[in-house]
């Protein structure tokens, strides 16, 4: 593995793991795995994470082609410092308990499930052929559980700090390394959430994870500042 590929891989792995462990999508995966087959939940969440990582890394890879590498490097460095400061500030406001996040996510999933059940009560019973035709396009080919896990994870991650950071990292590091590191980290976090369930998610301190994540962003910012646009210290 070349130095640039290894650097992109390790940075992406560490950044993604600390950004995702114990966050909202982590809680979603844990709760869904308690209510549905774990394999389908894991497959949907991981597939969504892979797609999101590929999209983010592609945007980062294209950035130096749209603007100069010098400016893309400066933007990435600034983002690292901004995200580091924001993560540290939010962490100091946390009480260190993740039960509130779990309860909020669980309440939203329950509300969505209850709405669907109430809607189905008022719909007339159709035969199997008409039911298949009325299904959303994706659910004709994939399990509803897979689609649910995929969509919740995808839209939960869209515009998230970790996604923007991945774009910036791919613009400044080896994009392939960023993709591989991000996918491995997402897969590990999702697997831990699915296997550990709600009990594991409730034991994770959001404050500690946020502090570590913020410190890591600041370290990346300093490294990026010292390395310069060419990426060499």
Residue pairs with C-beta under 8 A, 6 or more apart in sequence:
1 9
2 174
4 173
4 174
4 177
4 231
5 174
5 176
5 177
6 177
7 173
7 174
7 177
8 169
8 170
8 173
8 174
8 175
8 176
8 177
8 178
8 181
9 174
9 177
9 178
9 180
9 181
10 177
10 181
11 169
11 173
11 177
11 178
11 181
11 220
12 166
12 169
12 173
12 177
12 178
12 179
12 180
12 181
12 182
12 185
13 181
13 182
13 184
13 185
14 181
14 185
14 216
15 162
15 165
15 166
15 169
15 185
15 213
15 216
15 217
15 220
16 53
16 162
16 166
16 181
16 182
16 185
16 186
16 189
17 185
17 188
17 189
18 209
18 212
18 213
18 216
19 160
19 161
19 162
19 165
19 213
20 26
20 162
20 185
20 186
20 189
21 189
21 192
21 204
21 209
22 98
22 201
22 204
22 205
22 206
22 209
23 162
24 101
24 105
24 156
25 45
25 152
25 153
25 156
25 157
26 189
26 190
26 193
26 201
26 204
27 98
27 101
27 102
27 105
27 193
27 201
28 45
28 105
28 109
28 149
28 152
28 153
28 156
29 41
29 42
29 45
29 149
29 153
29 190
29 193
29 194
30 102
30 193
30 194
30 196
30 197
30 198
30 200
30 201
31 102
31 105
31 106
31 109
31 198
32 41
32 45
32 109
32 145
32 148
32 149
32 152
33 41
33 42
33 193
33 194
33 195
33 197
34 197
34 198
35 109
36 145
36 148
36 149
37 145
38 194
38 195
40 143
40 145
40 146
40 149
41 145
41 149
41 194
42 190
42 191
42 194
43 146
43 149
44 145
44 146
44 147
44 148
44 149
44 150
44 153
45 149
45 150
45 153
45 190
45 193
45 194
46 186
46 187
46 190
46 191
47 146
47 150
48 149
48 150
48 151
48 153
48 154
48 157
49 153
49 157
49 182
49 183
49 186
49 187
49 190
50 183
50 186
51 154
52 153
52 154
52 157
52 158
52 163
53 166
53 178
53 179
53 182
53 183
53 186
54 179
56 163
56 164
56 166
56 167
56 170
56 182
57 166
57 167
57 170
57 175
57 178
57 179
57 182
58 170
58 175
59 167
59 170
60 166
60 167
60 168
60 169
60 170
60 171
60 172
60 175
60 178
61 170
61 171
61 175
63 72
63 75
63 167
63 170
63 171
64 72
64 171
69 229
70 229
72 171
72 172
73 171
73 172
73 224
73 228
73 229
74 229
75 168
75 171
76 168
76 169
76 171
76 172
76 224
77 172
77 221
77 224
77 225
78 221
79 164
79 165
79 168
80 165
80 168
80 217
80 218
80 220
80 221
80 224
81 217
81 218
81 221
83 161
83 164
83 165
83 214
83 217
84 214
84 215
84 216
84 217
84 218
84 220
84 221
85 214
85 218
86 161
86 214
87 161
87 210
87 211
87 213
87 214
87 217
88 210
88 211
88 214
88 215
88 218
90 210
91 206
91 207
91 208
91 210
91 211
91 213
91 214
92 207
94 206
94 207
94 210
95 207
96 205
96 206
96 207
96 208
97 205
97 206
98 201
98 202
98 203
98 204
98 205
98 206
99 202
101 206
102 198
102 201
102 202
126 134
132 140
136 147
138 147
139 147
142 150
157 163
165 217
166 178
166 182
169 178
169 220
170 178
170 179
172 224
172 231
173 231
192 200
193 200
193 201
223 233
226 233
227 233
